Amino acid sequence: MKLISSLITAGLMVSVSAPVFASKEIASKNSCMGCHAMDKKVVGPSYKDIAAKYKGQPDAVDKLVKKVKVGGGGVWGAVPMPGNNRISDADAKTVVQWILDSNK
């Protein structure tokens, strides 16, 4: 019984944390981590700063997915963010949701 309980607990931990690792992996695979970090400015703003700026905005996911895919500029300073047309819409949405959830 103890073994079954431990396995269930371990399975729940993996299922809860898997999207976090998957999202960081997607961000790394698509070169996002070259300009962004979770808690510090690199070339672009930190993910935590992005999450704080867009907190409570109902259109944040769609707006940021578009920025990931097309690029943007002027919001965080003079350095524009190049678009990434190689990332799928689904992966872009997963990464954006992960970023927005980083301040929860």
C-alpha positions as CSV (number, residue, x, y, z in Angstrom):
1,M,0.0,0.0,0.0
2,K,2.9,2.3,0.8
3,L,4.5,1.6,-2.5
4,I,1.3,2.4,-4.4
5,S,0.9,5.7,-2.5
6,S,4.5,6.6,-3.3
7,L,4.0,5.8,-7.0
8,I,0.9,7.9,-7.2
9,T,2.6,10.8,-5.5
10,A,5.6,10.5,-7.8
11,G,3.3,10.4,-10.8
12,L,1.4,13.5,-9.7
13,M,4.7,15.4,-9.2
14,V,5.9,14.4,-12.7
15,S,2.5,15.4,-14.3
16,V,2.5,18.8,-12.5
17,S,6.1,19.7,-13.3
18,A,6.4,18.2,-16.8
19,P,4.9,21.3,-18.6
20,V,7.4,23.5,-16.8
21,F,10.3,21.5,-18.1
22,A,8.7,21.1,-21.5
23,S,8.2,24.8,-21.8
24,K,11.7,25.7,-20.8
25,E,12.9,23.0,-23.3
26,I,10.8,24.5,-26.0
27,A,12.1,28.0,-25.2
28,S,15.7,26.7,-25.3
29,K,15.2,24.8,-28.5
30,N,13.9,27.9,-30.2
31,S,16.7,30.2,-29.1
32,C,14.5,32.2,-26.7
33,M,16.9,31.7,-23.8
34,G,19.7,33.4,-25.8
35,C,18.1,36.7,-25.2
36,H,15.8,36.1,-22.1
37,A,16.2,34.5,-18.7
38,M,13.7,33.8,-16.0
39,D,14.7,36.4,-13.5
40,K,17.2,38.8,-15.1
41,K,17.5,41.0,-18.2
42,V,19.9,39.5,-20.8
43,V,19.3,41.2,-24.2
44,G,15.6,41.3,-23.7
45,P,13.5,41.5,-20.5
46,S,13.3,38.7,-18.0
47,Y,10.4,36.4,-18.2
48,K,9.2,37.5,-14.7
49,D,9.2,41.2,-15.9
50,I,7.2,40.2,-19.0
51,A,4.7,38.3,-16.8
52,A,4.3,41.3,-14.5
53,K,3.8,43.7,-17.4
54,Y,1.1,41.6,-19.1
55,K,-0.6,40.4,-15.9
56,G,-4.4,40.7,-16.1
57,Q,-4.5,41.5,-19.8
58,P,-7.0,39.2,-21.4
59,D,-5.4,39.3,-24.8
60,A,-1.8,38.8,-23.5
61,V,-1.3,35.3,-24.8
62,D,-2.4,36.2,-28.4
63,K,-0.5,39.5,-28.3
64,L,2.7,37.8,-27.1
65,V,2.4,34.8,-29.5
66,K,2.3,37.3,-32.3
67,K,5.4,39.1,-30.9
68,V,7.3,35.7,-30.7
69,K,6.4,34.9,-34.3
70,V,6.6,38.3,-36.0
71,G,8.9,40.2,-33.6
72,G,8.5,43.6,-32.0
73,G,10.2,46.7,-30.7
74,G,9.9,49.8,-28.6
75,V,8.2,48.2,-25.6
76,W,11.3,47.3,-23.6
77,G,13.9,49.7,-25.1
78,A,15.7,50.3,-28.3
79,V,16.7,46.8,-29.1
80,P,14.0,45.1,-31.2
81,M,13.1,41.5,-30.8
82,P,13.4,39.5,-34.1
83,G,10.5,37.3,-35.0
84,N,10.9,33.5,-34.9
85,N,9.0,32.0,-37.8
86,R,10.4,28.5,-37.1
87,I,8.4,28.0,-33.8
88,S,5.0,26.4,-34.3
89,D,1.9,28.3,-33.1
90,A,1.3,25.6,-30.5
91,D,4.9,25.8,-29.1
92,A,4.8,29.6,-29.1
93,K,1.5,29.5,-27.1
94,T,3.0,27.0,-24.7
95,V,6.1,29.1,-24.0
96,V,4.0,32.3,-23.7
97,Q,1.7,30.7,-21.2
98,W,4.7,29.4,-19.2
99,I,6.2,32.9,-19.2
100,L,2.9,34.4,-18.0
101,D,2.5,31.8,-15.3
102,S,6.0,32.4,-14.0
103,N,4.8,35.1,-11.5
104,K,2.1,32.9,-10.0
